[in-house]
Structure formats: structure tokens, C-alpha cells
Amino acid sequence: MNLRRVRLVCATIDTDSTLILVGNVTAACDLSPSQQHLCDGSWGGASGLQAPVMRPIVPSPPSIDISVPEAVGACADLVVDTGGSRGSGGR
């Protein structure tokens, strides 16, 4: 069996379009190596998938959280951390 894994990490998909996956679509098993035995292949799959991409009914605004040091030395690097931001506010 030829398996391909597709992982969408950061993608821009226009609303009011359709996401189409063809072939055998199944769930990925992302468990730790000690738990891989739980992915026994008994989960069913689909021969394809069509999913409409719609706007959220109640959109959540981005939240921007910027952390910077209180002071930086003359030859030190300035580290700006936006890791606490949500909703693409840290891009």
C-alpha cells in the first residue's frame, strides 16, 4: 500500500472555496513510539473528501502578546517573543 502523509501546518485557503482530497483519506497516528500499537489500522477511511471552507460565525480577533527583556546590553541580541499571541497575531 502506498501511503502519503499530508500535513497542513500553515496555509492560506480562501473562504467560500472547497478543499478536495483524493485517494484513500485516513487519520494519521501521531502517538509517541510507546503508544504506536494503538494505531492498529482498524480506523476506517474515505475514498476522498470534499470540505467547504467557510467563515466562522463568530470570528475571534487576533491576540498579540509581545515579550521583550526590560534591558538589553550594548552588544547583546534583542529577543522579541511573540509565542503567546493567538489567531495569527504573532506573524
C-alpha positions in Angstrom: 0.0 0.0 0.0 1.4 3.4 -1.0 0.7 5.9 1.9 1.3 9.6 1.7 1.1 11.9 4.7 -0.1 15.5 4.0 0.1 17.9 6.9 -1.2 21.4 6.6 0.8 23.5 9.1 0.4 27.0 7.8 -1.7 27.5 4.7 -3.8 30.2 3.3 -7.1 28.9 1.9 -9.7 31.3 0.6 -13.1 31.2 2.2 -16.1 30.1 0.0 -13.8 27.6 -1.7 -13.7 23.8 -1.4 -10.8 21.7 -0.1 -10.6 18.5 -2.1 -8.5 15.4 -1.1 -8.5 12.4 -3.4 -7.4 8.9 -2.8 -7.7 6.9 0.5 -8.0 9.5 3.3 -7.4 8.2 6.8 -6.4 9.7 10.1 -2.7 10.0 10.9 -1.3 8.3 14.0 0.8 10.9 15.8 1.2 9.0 19.1 4.5 8.5 20.8 6.6 5.4 19.8 5.5 3.6 23.0 1.8 4.1 22.0 2.1 3.3 18.3 0.5 -0.1 18.9 -2.8 1.8 19.5 -2.8 2.7 15.8 -3.8 -0.7 14.6 -5.2 0.3 11.3 -8.8 -0.5 12.3 -9.9 3.0 11.7 -11.9 3.4 8.5 -11.0 5.8 5.8 -12.7 7.6 2.9 -12.1 7.3 -0.8 -12.0 11.1 -1.0 -13.0 14.2 0.9 -14.6 17.5 -0.2 -14.9 20.1 2.6 -16.3 23.6 2.1 -14.2 26.4 3.6 -16.4 28.9 5.3 -16.0 31.9 7.5 -16.6 31.4 11.2 -20.0 32.5 12.6 -18.3 34.4 15.4 -14.7 35.2 14.4 -12.2 35.5 17.2 -9.9 38.5 16.9 -6.1 38.0 17.0 -4.5 38.5 20.4 -1.0 39.9 20.3 1.4 39.2 23.2 4.9 40.5 22.9 7.6 39.7 25.5 10.9 41.7 25.5 13.6 42.0 28.1 13.5 45.0 30.4 17.0 45.9 29.5 19.5 44.8 26.8 23.3 45.2 26.9 25.1 47.1 24.3 26.4 44.1 22.4 23.5 41.7 23.3 20.9 40.4 20.9 17.4 41.7 21.4 15.0 38.8 21.7 11.3 39.5 20.9 9.0 36.7 21.8 5.5 36.6 20.2 4.8 33.0 21.2 1.9 33.9 23.4 0.0 35.5 20.5 -3.1 33.8 19.1 -5.0 34.0 15.9 -2.1 34.8 13.6 -1.3 37.8 15.8 2.3 36.7 16.1 3.2 36.6 12.5 
